[in-house]
Amino acid sequence: MSCDKERSPAARVMDEAMELAIEGRSPYPERTAFVDADTASAGRLIRFAADEGFSVVLVSPDGSTQVLTPAVNP
């Protein structure tokens, strides 16, 4: 069994979100990508997710989150 500290903050938040979704209590949009804020590729991952219509949960190293929602083009 792996230690929870070995998982990234985004992975831990995503695991919690999946458990809450199973219970019907997820605080996040259905189509959501979870991204570690401190990763070098965060900007690229956010852009890709937004281009695909996904919301992004940006997760800081301390586990705090910010939900980014893609703009809807008319």
C-alpha positions in Angstrom: 0.0 0.0 0.0 1.5 3.4 -1.0 1.7 6.3 1.3 -0.7 9.2 0.7 2.3 11.6 0.8 3.6 10.0 -2.3 0.6 11.1 -4.3 0.4 14.7 -5.7 -2.0 17.2 -4.2 -4.1 17.1 -7.3 -4.3 13.3 -7.2 -5.4 13.4 -3.5 -8.1 16.0 -4.3 -9.3 14.0 -7.3 -9.6 10.8 -5.2 -11.7 12.7 -2.7 -13.8 14.2 -5.5 -14.5 10.7 -6.9 -15.6 9.5 -3.5 -17.9 12.4 -3.1 -19.3 12.0 -6.6 -20.1 8.3 -5.8 -22.1 9.7 -2.8 -23.7 12.3 -5.1 -22.0 15.2 -3.3 -19.2 16.3 -5.6 -18.5 20.0 -5.3 -16.9 20.0 -8.8 -18.3 20.2 -12.3 -18.8 16.8 -14.0 -16.1 17.3 -16.7 -13.1 18.4 -14.6 -9.4 18.1 -14.9 -7.3 18.2 -11.7 -3.9 20.0 -12.1 -1.1 20.6 -9.7 -0.5 24.3 -9.6 3.3 24.0 -9.1 4.0 21.7 -12.1 5.9 23.2 -15.0 3.2 22.1 -17.4 0.3 23.6 -15.5 -0.3 26.3 -18.0 -0.3 23.9 -20.9 -2.6 21.5 -19.1 -5.1 24.2 -18.2 -5.2 25.4 -21.8 -5.7 21.9 -23.1 -8.5 21.2 -20.6 -10.2 24.5 -21.4 -9.9 23.9 -25.2 -11.7 20.6 -24.6 -14.4 22.2 -22.5 -13.3 20.9 -19.2 -13.3 22.9 -16.0 -10.0 22.8 -14.1 -9.4 22.3 -10.4 -6.0 23.9 -9.8 -4.5 22.4 -6.7 -1.8 24.2 -4.7 0.9 22.3 -2.8 -1.0 22.9 0.5 -4.1 21.2 -0.9 -6.2 24.4 -1.4 -8.1 24.5 -4.7 -9.4 27.0 -7.2 -12.0 26.0 -9.8 -11.4 27.5 -13.3 -14.3 27.3 -15.7 -13.8 27.6 -19.5 -15.4 30.6 -21.2 -18.3 29.7 -23.5 -17.8 31.1 -27.0 -21.1 32.2 -28.6 
